[in-house]
Every structure is written in C-alpha cells, then in structure tokens.
Amino acid sequence: MKIISFIIMLLISFSFMEDEKIPWSVDRKLSWEDFRGIPNQADDFVASTNSGISFSFSIQESNQNRALSYNVVSNFYPDLSWYRPDRVSEYILKHEQTHFDISELFARKLRKELAQIENEPDFQDLAKRHYEQIEAQRREMQLHYDKESDHSNKEADELRWRKYIAAQLAEYDAWK
C-alpha cells in the first residue's frame, strides 16, 4: 500500500513564530484585552492588528484512492497586535476588527477556490497558487482600507468600508 501524505502550513505576518492565536468567529469580536503586543514607537498609529490566514492540507493516496482534507483559518495574533491605551476608543476598536474581518473575507475566498479545485489531480500546486494570489489580494485590501480611511481618520470612508466588508462577508457566508 502506497501512502503519500503531504502537509503544508502557510502562515502570514510572521505568525508561524507565535503560539497564541485567536480564530475569527462571528460570535467573538476583538477587545482591547486581546492586544498584548508592545506599541511600535516608530509609528504614530493608535493601534495595530496582526491577522492572517493559516492554510493546511493533507493528501493521502492508497490503491488508486485519494483522500484530501484541508483547513483554512483566519487568525488574530495577540502578541503581535498592540494599542496605545491613552488614545483608543470603541471607534478605533471597530477599525481594528475590520482588519481582522478582511482577513476572514479572504479566508472564505480561499475556501471557495479550494472547493472548486479539490478534485483536480494537481491540487497541491493549484492550492499553493490560489493561496499566493488570495494572500496578495488580502494584503492589498488591508493597505487600501487604511489608505482610504486614513487609518480611521476619515469617518465617512471608514463607515463605508465597514459596510462593504460586512456585505462581502455575507456574500461569502457559505464558505465560513
């Protein structure tokens, strides 16, 4: 019996170095207690969210049978996320939650794409490519969100982004 097992774990934003992570959940929003990192003195930002997507899969083949499993999780990394206690507010916390929600949106997009290719014989290579594309899009959207909202300083743009991300999460609800 020939068994091939391949597991790959891709983690974002140096998250592979961190043990603790909080998986995204519709029932659990971030709180300031979740931010345990040390503020970056070089930045003037009020807070910083470190989140990303972990992705793993396993393929086992034996006697012409193939078993594939994969897992995609959006995580928040408390020890890499920080805030300045004297400058925060609930408004800022919602901005940081939206960063985490953006990571969840792209986790859902990746789950959708993996579901579409799971029967492909070259799943491994395709999955890596899809992951890399999704990750590039996720990072780009994170930057775009901060740029358009001026890191939450433009309230109208901030609120527009929150609504947009909530609508996108709803659109990809089948892949949560």
Contacts in CASP RR format, 6 or more apart in sequence:
PFRMAT RR
TARGET T0000
AUTHOR 0000-0000-0000
METHOD contacts of the structure
MODEL  1
MKIISFIIMLLISFSFMEDEKIPWSVDRKLSWEDFRGIPNQADDFVASTN
SGISFSFSIQESNQNRALSYNVVSNFYPDLSWYRPDRVSEYILKHEQTHF
DISELFARKLRKELAQIENEPDFQDLAKRHYEQIEAQRREMQLHYDKESD
HSNKEADELRWRKYIAAQLAEYDAWK
1 62 0 8 1.000
1 63 0 8 1.000
2 61 0 8 1.000
2 62 0 8 1.000
2 63 0 8 1.000
3 60 0 8 1.000
3 61 0 8 1.000
3 62 0 8 1.000
4 59 0 8 1.000
4 60 0 8 1.000
4 61 0 8 1.000
5 58 0 8 1.000
5 59 0 8 1.000
5 60 0 8 1.000
6 57 0 8 1.000
6 58 0 8 1.000
6 59 0 8 1.000
6 124 0 8 1.000
7 56 0 8 1.000
7 57 0 8 1.000
7 58 0 8 1.000
8 55 0 8 1.000
8 56 0 8 1.000
8 57 0 8 1.000
8 124 0 8 1.000
8 128 0 8 1.000
9 16 0 8 1.000
9 54 0 8 1.000
9 55 0 8 1.000
9 56 0 8 1.000
10 53 0 8 1.000
10 54 0 8 1.000
10 55 0 8 1.000
10 56 0 8 1.000
10 131 0 8 1.000
10 135 0 8 1.000
11 52 0 8 1.000
11 53 0 8 1.000
11 54 0 8 1.000
12 51 0 8 1.000
12 52 0 8 1.000
12 53 0 8 1.000
12 54 0 8 1.000
12 103 0 8 1.000
12 135 0 8 1.000
12 138 0 8 1.000
13 50 0 8 1.000
13 51 0 8 1.000
13 52 0 8 1.000
13 77 0 8 1.000
13 80 0 8 1.000
14 80 0 8 1.000
15 21 0 8 1.000
15 50 0 8 1.000
15 52 0 8 1.000
15 54 0 8 1.000
15 75 0 8 1.000
15 77 0 8 1.000
15 80 0 8 1.000
18 77 0 8 1.000
18 79 0 8 1.000
18 80 0 8 1.000
20 77 0 8 1.000
20 78 0 8 1.000
20 79 0 8 1.000
21 54 0 8 1.000
21 75 0 8 1.000
21 76 0 8 1.000
21 77 0 8 1.000
21 78 0 8 1.000
22 28 0 8 1.000
22 30 0 8 1.000
22 34 0 8 1.000
22 75 0 8 1.000
22 76 0 8 1.000
22 77 0 8 1.000
22 78 0 8 1.000
23 73 0 8 1.000
23 74 0 8 1.000
23 75 0 8 1.000
23 76 0 8 1.000
24 51 0 8 1.000
24 73 0 8 1.000
24 74 0 8 1.000
24 75 0 8 1.000
24 76 0 8 1.000
24 100 0 8 1.000
24 101 0 8 1.000
24 103 0 8 1.000
24 104 0 8 1.000
24 107 0 8 1.000
26 176 0 8 1.000
29 97 0 8 1.000
30 49 0 8 1.000
30 76 0 8 1.000
30 93 0 8 1.000
30 96 0 8 1.000
30 97 0 8 1.000
30 100 0 8 1.000
31 93 0 8 1.000
32 83 0 8 1.000
32 85 0 8 1.000
32 88 0 8 1.000
32 93 0 8 1.000
34 76 0 8 1.000
34 78 0 8 1.000
34 81 0 8 1.000
35 47 0 8 1.000
35 49 0 8 1.000
35 78 0 8 1.000
35 81 0 8 1.000
35 82 0 8 1.000
35 83 0 8 1.000
35 96 0 8 1.000
36 78 0 8 1.000
36 79 0 8 1.000
36 81 0 8 1.000
36 82 0 8 1.000
37 78 0 8 1.000
37 79 0 8 1.000
37 80 0 8 1.000
37 81 0 8 1.000
37 82 0 8 1.000
38 82 0 8 1.000
39 48 0 8 1.000
39 82 0 8 1.000
39 83 0 8 1.000
39 84 0 8 1.000
40 48 0 8 1.000
40 82 0 8 1.000
45 151 0 8 1.000
46 83 0 8 1.000
46 84 0 8 1.000
46 87 0 8 1.000
46 88 0 8 1.000
46 92 0 8 1.000
46 151 0 8 1.000
46 152 0 8 1.000
47 81 0 8 1.000
47 82 0 8 1.000
47 83 0 8 1.000
47 84 0 8 1.000
47 88 0 8 1.000
47 92 0 8 1.000
47 93 0 8 1.000
47 95 0 8 1.000
47 96 0 8 1.000
48 81 0 8 1.000
48 82 0 8 1.000
48 83 0 8 1.000
48 96 0 8 1.000
49 76 0 8 1.000
49 81 0 8 1.000
49 96 0 8 1.000
49 99 0 8 1.000
49 100 0 8 1.000
50 76 0 8 1.000
50 77 0 8 1.000
50 80 0 8 1.000
50 81 0 8 1.000
51 74 0 8 1.000
51 75 0 8 1.000
51 76 0 8 1.000
51 77 0 8 1.000
51 81 0 8 1.000
51 99 0 8 1.000
51 100 0 8 1.000
51 102 0 8 1.000
51 103 0 8 1.000
52 74 0 8 1.000
52 75 0 8 1.000
52 76 0 8 1.000
52 77 0 8 1.000
52 103 0 8 1.000
52 107 0 8 1.000
52 138 0 8 1.000
53 72 0 8 1.000
53 73 0 8 1.000
53 74 0 8 1.000
53 75 0 8 1.000
53 103 0 8 1.000
53 106 0 8 1.000
53 107 0 8 1.000
53 110 0 8 1.000
53 131 0 8 1.000
53 134 0 8 1.000
53 135 0 8 1.000
53 138 0 8 1.000
54 71 0 8 1.000
54 72 0 8 1.000
54 73 0 8 1.000
54 75 0 8 1.000
55 70 0 8 1.000
55 71 0 8 1.000
55 72 0 8 1.000
55 73 0 8 1.000
55 110 0 8 1.000
55 127 0 8 1.000
55 131 0 8 1.000
56 70 0 8 1.000
56 71 0 8 1.000
57 68 0 8 1.000
57 69 0 8 1.000
57 70 0 8 1.000
57 71 0 8 1.000
57 114 0 8 1.000
57 123 0 8 1.000
57 124 0 8 1.000
57 127 0 8 1.000
58 67 0 8 1.000
58 68 0 8 1.000
58 69 0 8 1.000
58 70 0 8 1.000
59 66 0 8 1.000
59 67 0 8 1.000
59 68 0 8 1.000
59 123 0 8 1.000
59 124 0 8 1.000
60 66 0 8 1.000
60 67 0 8 1.000
61 67 0 8 1.000
68 118 0 8 1.000
68 123 0 8 1.000
70 114 0 8 1.000
70 118 0 8 1.000
70 127 0 8 1.000
72 107 0 8 1.000
72 110 0 8 1.000
72 111 0 8 1.000
72 114 0 8 1.000
73 107 0 8 1.000
74 100 0 8 1.000
74 103 0 8 1.000
74 104 0 8 1.000
74 106 0 8 1.000
74 107 0 8 1.000
75 103 0 8 1.000
76 100 0 8 1.000
76 103 0 8 1.000
81 96 0 8 1.000
83 92 0 8 1.000
83 96 0 8 1.000
91 152 0 8 1.000
91 158 0 8 1.000
92 152 0 8 1.000
94 162 0 8 1.000
95 149 0 8 1.000
95 151 0 8 1.000
95 152 0 8 1.000
95 158 0 8 1.000
98 145 0 8 1.000
98 161 0 8 1.000
98 162 0 8 1.000
98 165 0 8 1.000
99 142 0 8 1.000
99 145 0 8 1.000
101 165 0 8 1.000
101 166 0 8 1.000
101 169 0 8 1.000
102 138 0 8 1.000
102 141 0 8 1.000
102 142 0 8 1.000
102 145 0 8 1.000
102 165 0 8 1.000
103 138 0 8 1.000
103 142 0 8 1.000
104 169 0 8 1.000
104 176 0 8 1.000
105 138 0 8 1.000
105 141 0 8 1.000
105 165 0 8 1.000
105 168 0 8 1.000
105 169 0 8 1.000
105 172 0 8 1.000
106 134 0 8 1.000
106 135 0 8 1.000
106 137 0 8 1.000
106 138 0 8 1.000
106 141 0 8 1.000
108 169 0 8 1.000
108 172 0 8 1.000
108 173 0 8 1.000
108 175 0 8 1.000
108 176 0 8 1.000
109 134 0 8 1.000
109 137 0 8 1.000
109 172 0 8 1.000
109 175 0 8 1.000
110 130 0 8 1.000
110 131 0 8 1.000
110 134 0 8 1.000
111 175 0 8 1.000
112 172 0 8 1.000
112 174 0 8 1.000
112 175 0 8 1.000
113 130 0 8 1.000
113 134 0 8 1.000
114 127 0 8 1.000
114 130 0 8 1.000
115 175 0 8 1.000
117 123 0 8 1.000
117 126 0 8 1.000
117 127 0 8 1.000
117 130 0 8 1.000
120 126 0 8 1.000
145 161 0 8 1.000
148 154 0 8 1.000
148 157 0 8 1.000
148 161 0 8 1.000
149 157 0 8 1.000
149 158 0 8 1.000
149 161 0 8 1.000
150 157 0 8 1.000
152 158 0 8 1.000
169 176 0 8 1.000
END
